[in-house]
Amino acid sequence: MKLVYAEDAVADLKRLRGAAHSVATELISRVEALRQFPRMGVPVEMAPDPDTVRDMVFGRYVVRYAIHPSVLIILRIWHGLEGER
């Protein structure tokens, strides 16, 4: 079966790609701020060490990360509608 995209559908895909790019760029910028302020996130109470594993919320997105003496590890990034990861 042949698949055809209408012009409006192609425009929608381009718009969505641009929006996704903007969100990803902003998320990366926010994550970079963790270097200077690693404790800005909220402790994850269910983690084995809640003070080490934290969530930073940006808009509708959550960035889960772990703080170690010389490194921050970004564990997950998800949209709030996806539910906790």
C-alpha positions in Angstrom: 0.0 0.0 0.0 1.3 3.4 -1.0 1.8 6.1 1.7 1.4 9.8 0.9 2.0 12.8 3.2 -0.1 15.9 2.5 1.8 19.2 2.5 0.2 20.1 5.8 1.4 16.8 7.4 4.9 17.5 6.2 4.8 21.0 7.6 3.5 19.5 10.9 6.5 17.1 11.0 8.9 19.9 10.4 7.3 22.0 13.1 7.4 19.1 15.6 11.1 18.4 14.8 11.9 22.1 15.4 10.0 22.1 18.7 11.8 18.9 19.8 15.1 20.4 18.9 14.3 23.5 21.0 13.3 21.5 24.0 16.4 19.3 23.7 18.6 22.3 23.5 17.0 23.9 26.6 17.2 20.6 28.5 21.0 20.4 27.8 21.4 23.9 29.0 19.6 23.2 32.2 21.6 20.0 32.7 24.8 21.9 32.2 23.7 24.2 35.2 23.9 21.1 37.4 27.7 21.3 37.2 27.7 24.4 39.4 24.6 23.6 41.4 24.5 19.8 41.7 22.0 19.8 44.6 19.4 21.9 42.9 17.3 18.8 42.2 14.9 17.2 44.7 16.1 14.0 46.4 14.4 10.8 45.2 13.1 9.3 48.4 12.7 5.8 46.9 16.4 5.7 45.9 18.9 3.7 48.1 20.6 7.0 48.9 18.1 9.8 48.4 20.7 12.5 48.8 22.7 11.1 45.9 19.9 10.5 43.4 17.9 13.6 42.5 15.3 14.8 40.1 15.4 18.2 38.4 12.1 19.3 36.9 12.2 21.6 33.9 8.7 22.4 32.5 7.1 19.0 31.9 10.4 17.2 31.8 12.2 15.4 34.6 16.0 14.8 34.6 17.1 12.1 37.1 20.8 12.2 38.0 23.2 10.8 40.5 25.8 12.9 42.4 29.3 11.3 42.9 32.4 13.1 44.3 33.9 13.9 40.8 31.0 13.2 38.4 27.3 13.8 37.8 25.6 10.9 36.0 22.4 11.8 34.1 20.4 8.6 34.6 17.1 9.4 32.8 15.2 12.2 31.1 11.5 11.9 30.5 8.3 13.8 29.9 6.0 14.0 32.9 3.1 12.4 31.0 5.2 9.3 30.6 5.2 8.7 34.3 8.2 8.0 36.6 11.0 6.0 35.1 
